[in-house]
Amino acid sequence: MKRYVYDTIVCVKRFAFDRFFTGALAGALLILAGLHPLKHFKTESVLAFTLVPITDPTGKLAVVAVAVAFLIGFILWSKQTVSASFFRGVLAGMGFVLSVDIVWVHWVFGLHHITNTEMDIVLEPLFVFLGLGFLWYSITRERQHSA
């Protein structure tokens, strides 16, 4: 009887762990898709194009605001409809990409920025701190839940 209970607990923890990382992958992909439109992925053989070119800083900020609204919508959807482990995984994936991508790609290599205006001085550190907060919250809660 004890062996069966132990196997059940291990199976439940492993299943929650799998859902956490599935959510992390989903969150990371959503952030990449939302903050990195196709125009940033240029190669020599295929040139990306811009469907709606925006040069006005207000328009750029509006595009970022819509992307953030989609991200918040996905967070709220995952909080209400899927498991808690998947939700925490979504937050971890979003947090990882928000913090690491902005520091590595935007700041270290300067490949591109969110709006390519002075607004990036405020937006990018805000997203890095938000991402680190998502990571801290999701990992600590998942560890408490699995303990």
Backbone torsions as a table, in degrees:
resi	resn	phi	psi	omega
1	MET	NA	-42.0	-179.8
2	LYS	-62.8	-40.3	-179.9
3	ARG	-61.7	-40.7	179.9
4	TYR	-64.0	-43.6	179.5
5	VAL	-63.7	-42.5	179.5
6	TYR	-62.7	-45.5	179.4
7	ASP	-62.3	-37.4	179.0
8	THR	-66.4	-43.0	179.3
9	ILE	-64.1	-45.0	179.3
10	VAL	-62.3	-41.8	179.6
11	CYS	-63.6	-43.3	179.4
12	VAL	-64.4	-44.2	179.3
13	LYS	-64.1	-41.4	179.6
14	ARG	-64.7	-39.8	-179.7
15	PHE	-65.1	-42.6	178.0
16	ALA	-65.0	-37.9	178.4
17	PHE	-62.3	-42.5	178.2
18	ASP	-64.2	-40.9	178.6
19	ARG	-66.1	-36.5	178.5
20	PHE	-60.1	-48.1	-177.8
21	PHE	-74.0	-28.4	173.1
22	THR	-65.3	-43.0	176.1
23	GLY	-64.5	-37.9	178.2
24	ALA	-62.5	-42.4	178.2
25	LEU	-64.5	-43.5	179.3
26	ALA	-62.6	-44.0	179.5
27	GLY	-64.9	-41.2	179.4
28	ALA	-63.9	-43.5	179.9
29	LEU	-65.9	-36.7	179.1
30	LEU	-66.0	-42.4	178.0
31	ILE	-63.3	-45.5	179.6
32	LEU	-59.9	-43.7	-179.8
33	ALA	-67.8	-36.6	-177.1
34	GLY	-75.7	-38.2	-175.6
35	LEU	-99.4	-7.8	-178.5
36	HIS	-128.1	79.9	177.5
37	PRO	-60.8	164.3	-176.7
38	LEU	-58.3	-23.3	-177.1
39	LYS	-64.5	-18.0	179.7
40	HIS	-83.3	-15.3	-177.0
41	PHE	-101.9	76.4	-178.6
42	LYS	-97.7	142.1	172.6
43	THR	-127.7	170.1	-178.9
44	GLU	-68.7	-37.2	-174.4
45	SER	-83.5	-31.2	-178.6
46	VAL	-127.4	121.7	178.2
47	LEU	-95.5	132.3	176.2
48	ALA	-76.5	159.9	-179.7
49	PHE	-129.7	160.5	179.0
50	THR	-107.5	121.2	179.1
51	LEU	-71.5	-43.5	-178.8
52	VAL	-129.1	94.2	-179.8
53	PRO	-69.6	133.2	-179.6
54	ILE	-125.7	122.2	178.9
55	THR	-112.7	-20.1	-179.1
56	ASP	-73.7	129.7	178.8
57	PRO	-57.6	-34.8	178.3
58	THR	-65.8	-41.0	177.5
59	GLY	-64.4	-40.6	177.9
60	LYS	-62.9	-42.2	178.4
61	LEU	-65.3	-36.3	177.5
62	ALA	-64.8	-39.6	178.0
63	VAL	-63.1	-43.5	177.9
64	VAL	-63.3	-40.2	180.0
65	ALA	-63.3	-39.0	177.9
66	VAL	-66.8	-41.3	177.4
67	ALA	-61.8	-42.0	178.2
68	VAL	-65.4	-37.6	177.6
69	ALA	-62.9	-41.3	175.8
70	PHE	-62.5	-40.9	179.5
71	LEU	-64.5	-44.0	178.0
72	ILE	-63.4	-40.4	176.7
73	GLY	-60.3	-41.2	178.9
74	PHE	-68.3	-37.9	176.9
75	ILE	-62.2	-47.4	-179.7
76	LEU	-64.2	-41.2	177.5
77	TRP	-60.6	-46.4	-178.0
78	SER	-68.6	-30.2	177.7
79	LYS	-67.5	-37.2	-174.7
80	GLN	-88.3	-28.3	-167.6
81	THR	-113.7	-17.8	-177.5
82	VAL	-120.9	-178.4	-175.9
83	SER	-68.2	160.3	178.7
84	ALA	-63.7	-35.6	178.8
85	SER	-65.9	-40.9	177.4
86	PHE	-63.4	-43.9	178.9
87	PHE	-58.7	-46.7	178.8
88	ARG	-65.2	-33.2	175.1
89	GLY	-65.3	-39.7	176.2
90	VAL	-59.5	-46.8	179.3
91	LEU	-62.5	-40.5	179.7
92	ALA	-65.0	-43.7	178.9
93	GLY	-63.8	-43.7	177.7
94	MET	-64.2	-42.6	-179.9
95	GLY	-63.7	-41.0	179.8
96	PHE	-63.1	-47.8	-177.7
97	VAL	-68.9	-41.9	179.3
98	LEU	-58.6	-45.4	-175.6
99	SER	-80.5	-52.1	-175.0
100	VAL	-69.5	-43.9	-178.7
101	ASP	-61.9	-45.5	-177.8
102	ILE	-65.9	-44.1	179.4
103	VAL	-65.9	-49.5	-173.1
104	TRP	-72.7	-54.4	-174.1
105	VAL	-79.6	-45.7	-173.3
106	HIS	-79.9	-46.2	-172.7
107	TRP	-91.6	-46.6	-176.5
108	VAL	-70.1	-47.7	-176.3
109	PHE	-102.4	-12.9	177.1
110	GLY	58.6	33.1	-176.6
111	LEU	-68.5	-39.5	175.8
112	HIS	-163.8	167.1	176.3
113	HIS	-128.9	172.3	-174.6
114	ILE	-65.0	-51.1	-179.4
115	THR	-117.0	-10.2	-175.9
116	ASN	57.4	35.9	175.2
117	THR	-134.5	-176.4	178.5
118	GLU	-65.2	-18.0	179.0
119	MET	-62.3	-24.0	179.7
120	ASP	-63.1	-25.6	178.5
121	ILE	-62.5	-29.5	178.2
122	VAL	-95.7	-47.4	-173.5
123	LEU	-64.3	-46.8	-173.6
124	GLU	-66.8	-46.4	175.0
125	PRO	-62.2	-34.6	177.0
126	LEU	-60.7	-45.3	178.7
127	PHE	-66.5	-36.0	178.2
128	VAL	-64.2	-47.1	179.1
129	PHE	-65.3	-38.4	176.5
130	LEU	-62.6	-43.7	178.6
131	GLY	-63.0	-43.4	177.3
132	LEU	-64.2	-36.8	176.1
133	GLY	-64.4	-43.0	176.1
134	PHE	-59.3	-45.6	179.7
135	LEU	-60.5	-48.8	-178.7
136	TRP	-60.3	-49.4	-177.8
137	TYR	-60.5	-50.4	-173.8
138	SER	-67.8	-41.1	-178.5
139	ILE	-70.6	-42.4	179.9
140	THR	-66.7	-40.5	179.0
141	ARG	-67.5	-38.9	179.5
142	GLU	-67.3	-38.0	177.7
143	ARG	-66.8	-40.1	177.5
144	GLN	-65.1	-39.5	-178.1
145	HIS	-68.5	-37.6	-176.5
146	SER	-84.9	-9.7	-179.4
147	ALA	-78.9	NA	NA
